[in-house]
Amino acid sequence: MKIYAVGGAVRDELLGLPVADRDYVVVGGTPEEMVRLGYKPVGKDFPVFLHPRTHEEYALARTERKVARGYKGFEIYTAPNVTLEQDLERRDLTINALARDEEGRLIDPFGGAADLERGLLRHVSPAFVEDPVRILRVARFAARFGFAVAPETMALMRAMVANGEADALVPERVWQELSRGLMEGDPGRMFPVLAEAGLLARLLPELGLEFERGRAANDAARVLLGALECTAAEHLALAPRFALVAFRTASEEATDAICARLKAPSDCRDLALLAQRHAARVRRARDLRAAGLFALLEACDALRRPERFEELVAVCECLEQGERNWKEVPYPPRVALRAALAAATGIDAAGIAAASGPAEVALKVRRARIAAIEKGLG
């Protein structure tokens, strides 16, 4: 029995990046032998075990064969005669088909180390076409590493979309890869890759994004790329990054359709719909008087949910950045809105309630908040 470190940990070590998780492949072993050695079985579809002390994952070497459409349509074969190279061959990209033996020697049967040096995302084998999720993974790795997609791999991805293989994608898997890609260091790089493969028009047709040779070919695409660059620079969470993508449609119904199709979590959906309804007014906040500012805060539920409102303002700021005119705005909306919210929440609502009748409280608190905002605008 031989044990090899494999996949992302080996790749990231070669790139000089920190390694969070390590995975191992066991060649020549059996489930019975692993249990005898103290490993805990956890795999449902194929034999995976947790190390008794480190709790890292050790999988028996395996091969996969496509027997039906979709990401579950694989037949798994694992046995002591499956080689390391056979196990690595089933992986998606050469940069992920790397291994190290117990002496630390690199095993690279498909040229992954050279592709790392060239900054290239290249598929390992023709079996790449068997799992359409790999198209999304390629786009995500482009966003993570800034690598180019090999021409032959891009041709393969286009064929997968054209042949209908990508129609088997399920929302949960799409969301998993899309959300992870949005959280990468350069999330905008994901979209031209998906567009060139032909998948973006199927996933997000409402956005009207056009790319040519990896670059934005219309204003919608140009603004999105610039805005996503801002979200990464500001280290925004997933909800505002997704909202920035999803809300820029012609209608609230279209935004909701995107969220439903991708089965986006409720926080992401809520912020996207909030932006669809109110982003235009938020961006014009500097032109509003005190009553208008307070009405906007109320409409956005800012007094009860200030954290979500802050995310909405951040979305609008990054949209301004994407439009390349932020520096031309002498008094950005965030200044007016944050000052208005601070003034509105700073009044003594409890004191007003104690000195008022039940029917007057709401009106008096509202007036006090508007007056506080007016004073702040001074």
Buried (B, 14 or more C-beta within 10 A) or exposed (E): EEBBBBBBBBBBBBEEEEEEEBBBBBBBBBBEBBEEBEBEEEBEEEBBBBBEEEEBBBBBBBBBEBEEEBBEEBEEBBEEEBEBBBBBBBBBBBBBBBBBBEEEEEBBBBBBBEBBEEEBBBBBBEBBBBBBBBBBBBBBBBBBBEBBBBEEBBEBBBEBBEEEBBEBBBBEBBBBBBBBBBBBEBBBBBBBBBBBBBBBBBBBBBBBBBBEEBEBBEEBBBBBBBBBBBBBEEEBBBBBBBBBBBBBBEEEEBBBBBBEBBEBBEBBBBBBBBBBBBBEBBBEBBEBEBEBBBBBBBEBBBBEBBEBBBBBBBBBBBBBBBBEEBEEBEEBBBEBBBBBBEBBBEBEBEEBBEEBEEEEBEEBBBBBBBBBBBEBBE
